[in-house]
């Protein structure tokens, strides 16, 4: 129990470092087949790793550039969304006040309402009579000192958040900057790291460690690739639906809604939120929002109940109870990152348990 408590404490207090390392390992597992493909055509592993990492960074840069282009247009329309949100808030408050008055009229008897004193408005202030002028002329009033006042521009919400959480943002950006270098060194030194890691074990356990590493790589790669393919499919369908509904920025909210739909258990409300926010300046009736939300909900249910078990399910072999407990555990330790990494981490633990004899009962407990 003390060792388990120590491990949990290490996972919690070292979460930034461990999340960065885990993300780098996952990317290395994903990019390893491309490096192996270049090695087959006589490209040295360091050069192949550099080429693959460069292409991956270029793809990420192009995706970020597209998101920035859509986000810049969205930033110009923020005043319209703010006015629409204020209008909706006023309507909701008016309905709540009307409902409150109706409930009071139903609950309070008429006699009590009649005896309730009414608050009369204050009488209007009368205009003060001008004072008689004295014989002496008034003393001259010195002109007020005019000071130059510099108005600071109001900070945007993003800038305010970064300013308030400057230490956390700096730590996050610092650790994120290590990910490309970690991935490159993991790929270029893969043979050396693999061979040195196996030498840490004796002969009986060396084969078990090799099988465990291969199992972790296969499960992680299959899970991430399966989710990515499924996210692309849902994003394409969502973008088409939002374009047919004439929503603004469908290229931005379509992939956002599609990939948020894959978040376990809370994917449906997360997927519905972006199109509803985008539709604030387009639709005025509640029926349009209900139809749009129902379409996104049906798309999410079809994805998670029909496609997800066939594309992702066979690659992880985890039962629903283990997945639920894993999501709660890793989300409590690592927050949103733990919610995303919970399933691949638990599947990796199951892969180790399946290959170690004394841990096989735990692997069966986690498995399907």
Secondary structure, DSSP 8 states (H G I E B T S, - for coil): -HHHHHHHHHHHHTHHHHHHHHHHHHHHHHHHHHHHHHHHTT--HHHHHHHHHHHHHHHHHHHHHHHHHHHHHHHHTHHHHHHHHHHHHHHHHHHHHHHHHHHHHHHS-HHHHHHS------------------SS--------------------HHHHHHHHTHHHHHHHHHHHHHHHHHHHHHHHTHHHHHHHHHTTS-HHHHHHHHHHHHHHHHHHHHHHHHHHHHHHHHHHHHHHHHHHTT-S-HHHHHHHHHHHTTSTTTHHHHHHHHHHHHGGGT--SHHHHHHHHHHHHHHHHHIIIIIHIIIIIHHH-B-HHHHHHHHHHHHHHHTHHHHHHHHHHHHHHHHHHHHSGGGHHHHHHHB-
